[in-house]
Amino acid sequence: AIFNNLPVLVEKPLTLSANATGRLIELAYKENTILAAAHVFRFARYLENFSEIVKREKIKQIQIHWMDLKTEVRHGEKKNYDASLPIHKDVLPHVFSILATLKLSLPEKIKSILWNEIKTKIEIRCNALDIEYAFFLEREGFERQRIIRVEAEAKTLELDFSKEPGFISNGES
């Protein structure tokens, strides 16, 4: 597309390395065409609404549960994943854009990473400042799942956008 001077918008990940990204940027510049990376969750109204609720709380822990089916049909299109792309490289760009939309610090220190034996499921635990993060990412799951759970001092907040636009619950813990 770049060689044909077509504008390119990539959802995620743009490339698998910084060097490859640099080469693509140079190529787009040389070919005088547009190359852009999308952060689709930066413009999701339900995340903005959830952010307004979360910002009023003293957060202790954030969990993100992300599960995909092996194959599914969404919006009339058959969706599946590229098995050559590890799940963390596929999903973490989404997770980080979600955290940015919620105006939360990105994790600074990884505490643990646990894989299942066939590498379709990963649990990543990390932290930033006083917040603990737990990311549960899975392919070939039993249902599509997109859940953000925020453990605050006095309550548990949850956004479930497995089916968009999602549902926010604001329960006491």
N, C-alpha and C positions, 0 to 999 in steps of 0.2 A: 504494500500500500504506500509506503514512504517513497519507494522508487517511482511510483506512478503519481506522485504529488497529491496523494489523497490524505486528508486530515485523519489522524489516528487517535482514538480515545480507548485507552486500555483500562479495564475495570481493576484488576489486580492479579497477581503481582506484575509490575511492569516488566521486570526481568528477574532472574535469580541471583544476580550479582551487581555490585556497584559498577564494575568495569563494563559489563554488558549494557547497563543503563546509560553510561557515559557514551558508549559507541552509538547507541540508538539516538541519543540527543544530538551528537555530532552529525550523524547521517541526516536527521530531520532538518537540521540547520543548513547543511550542504545542499539538500534537495529543496530547500525553501518551502517546507510544509510543516503543519502543526502536529506535534506529538504531545499528548496530555494523558495524565493518570487521573482516574476518577476516584473519589472517596464517596461512594454512594450513600453511606450512612450519615455523612455530614449534613445532608439536606432532608433527613427524615423527621417530619413534624413530631411523631410520637417520641423520638429520642430527645428532641428539644423540650417537649413537655415533661418528660421524665427528668431531664437535667434540671429544670426549674424546681422540682420537688427534692431531688438529691442534694442540691447546693445548700439547702437549709439544714442539713443533717451533719452530725459528726460521724464520719464513716469509719468503721472498723475493718470490714471485709467486703470484697466484691467477688462474686462468682459469675462466670459467663459459661452457660451450657449451650453448645452448638452441635447439633446432630443433623447429619444429612442421610438420606436414603441412598442406596446404591444407584438407583435410577428412579426418577420421578418425572411427572409431567406438571409443569407450572406455567400458567398463562398460555396454555396450548402448545408449549415447547418441551420436548424431551430433554431432561437435564441429567447429566452424569458427570463424573469427575475424571481428571487426568491422573491415572494411577502412578505416573512417573513423577508427579509433584507431591512431595510429602504434605500431609494434612496441615502441619504447622505453617508451612510456607503458603499454603492455599488460604487458610482461615485467619491467621494472625493479622494480616493487613486490615481485614474487616474489624477485628477486635480492637486494634489500635485506633482506627477511625471512629469507632463507637466511643472509646474512652476519651478521645479528643472532643467529640460532640458533647459528651457529658462533662467536659471541662475538668477531667481528672488527670492526675499525674500519670505518666507512663511508668511501668515497672522499671526498677533500677537494678534489682538483684534477684537472680533466679535462686530459689531454694531447692526445688526438686522438679524432675521431669520423669514421668513414668509412662512407658509405652505398653500396649498389649503385644502379644507375640506376633501378630500378623500386621502390625503397624497401621491399623485402621483407627486406633483410639489412643489419645494422648491426654495426660493430665499434667498441667504446668502450674506450679506454685511459685509465686514471686512476691516482691513487695516494693513499695515506694513510700518513703516517709513513714507514716504510721498506719498505712493501709496494706492489708494482705490481699493478694489477688489469687484466685484459683480459676484456671481456664480448663474446661472439660470439652474437648473437641473429638468428634467421632464421625467416621464415615460408615456407611453400611449399617446404619442404625435402624430401629424399628419405626421411627417417625421423624418428621422434620421438627427440629426444636431450636428455638432462639429465645433464651431466657437470660435476663440479667437480674441477679439477686444482690441487693445491697443490704448488708447488715450494719445498721446504725446503732447508736447507744440505746435508743428507746424503742426501736421498731425495725421491722424488715420490710424493705421496699422491693417490689418486683415489677419488671416489665417483661411480658411474654409477647413477643412478636413473631411467634411461630406461624401464625396466620395474621398477616398485616391488615390493618394498621396496629394491631396489638392491644394489649390490655394492661393497665397499670393497677397494681394493688398496693395499698398503703396501710398494711396491718401492723398491729402492735406485736412485738416479739414476746 
